[in-house]
């Protein structure tokens, strides 16, 4: 799994793994707040949400075979991503030239 958040890679390549998913979920929450100040971010958040829904449908729907290993990987990715919230926020601010006081 990658160690650095890159929203542009996720948007162009899609969500590839559980860590990408957890980072995308966090970025979506942050973008929801930031989009109030910058309406251009709504499109980015919409695209991100579409990718999140597609990944979850493919990997976490009732039709998919969810294993214990998958659950453990998800829990680990969630824990890792939560620790990266400040870095994800900084990345969004840098990539979209947003005021850091949001």
Secondary structure, DSSP 8 states (H G I E B T S, - for coil): --SS--HHHHHHH---SHHHHHHHHHHHHHHHHHTTT-TTHHHHHHHHHHHHHHHHHHHHSTTS---HHHHHHHHHHHHHHHHTHHHHHHHHHHHHT--TT-
